[in-house]
Amino acid sequence: MEVFGLDIGGSGVKGAPVDVETGELKAKRKRLVTPQPATPEAVLETAAGLVRHFGWDGPVGCGFPAVIKAGVAQTAANVDASTVGFDFGGRLQATLGMPVWTVNDADAAGLAEVRWGAGRDVDGTVLMLTLGTGIGTALFTGGRLVPNTELGHIELRGMDAETYASAAARERENLSWRKFAGRFNEYLEAIERLLWPDRIIVGGGASKKADKLFPHLETRAEIFPAKLLNSAGIAGAALAATEAASTAPANS
């Protein structure tokens, strides 16, 4: 079975059809730049255009950078503030005329890694971290997702952790990988004091640079780059839609 996976982030909107049995992308993914300002209407138009580019006519899973409740965005850390309260899932479904299920973007990536990637068959507590415009988090215990964790927003050095230790911060301040790893280690130390995970998975764009980042990381937990690399969000959004479809109507 194939489902279209959408991964909406603060800097890019990516998508492709996904085989939800294997997590394989069935076509080369397409990426569009997230419009700025990232108002909900502008992001909606971009996302719908990406799906139409593939001539897709079927179910859609959408990862969105916000706490999501019944398709509605409850937060807006890396998109326009007007997104709060916007029924993105419902509006995308109405625009496309296809069933749509919406989930937090980091939760989507985590679902993919736990099903097919670096978190597969791992007992205990697994923490997925997506390094991009911000720091997305997905927490699993016994393979079950604790949805909508926002642990990228813990305080670190008197600021939001993702302001200090995200991939965007590295690029913005032109940090070497060693210096960036020092910052990220501060974040990892703080998060391990809170959660004591058994395994940490690092995804997002940074997962493609694991050879530069991982030699400098220090954790108590096992730490691995995302096996699905930067496609985890796309595959996981499709998987989330498939799992949700078995228990609830679209956009719920």
Secondary structure, 3 states (H helix, E strand, C coil): CEEEEEEECCCEEEEEEEECCCCCECCCCEEEECCCCCCHHHHHHHHHHHHHHCCCCCCEEEEECCCEECCEECCCCCCCHHHCCCEHHHHHHHHHCCCEEEEEHHHHHHHHHHHHCCCCCCCCEEEEEEECCCEEEEEEECCEEECCCCHHHCEECCEEHHHHHCHHHHHHCCCCHHHHHHHHHHHHHHHHHHHCCCEEEEEEHHHHHHHHHHHHCCCCCEEEECCCHHHHHHHHHHHHHHHHHCCCCCCC
